[in-house]
């Protein structure tokens, strides 16, 4: 006997699938399925399916999980603390790599700026020696307090 649901007739396969999903208590089933399920539950096949689902529900209701032992609790907390420390250490290293990258980018930008801004000197106008820099003469004869503008 097939009872009607919102999606079509309630057959034994559909009823068994719903019983496996939602258990033997019809009030936990989707509201759209409950009316047809109540009608099908009055059949011999429906009662058998609900009885099987009810036994499974009772077994699951009897199952209890013991509280974790203090040793397990300490081990979990210790592992979590270790992972937090490792994550902080990883962040610190990535921060260091980032700062090193920024410093390197600044050095490259500075080198590029000095190279572009500093005009090329012709050899007949100025002779570079070991004491000359791109900012002026740094030799022993140069006066560090006097600036030539």
Buried (B, 14 or more C-beta within 10 A) or exposed (E): EBBEBEEEEBBBEBBBEBBEEBBBEBEEBEEEBBBBBBBBBEBEBBEEBBEBBBEBBEEEEEEEEEEEEEEEEEEEEEEEEEEEEEEEEEEEEEEEEEEEEEEEEEEEEEEEEEEEEEEEEEEEEEEEEEEBEEEEBEEEEEEEEEEEE
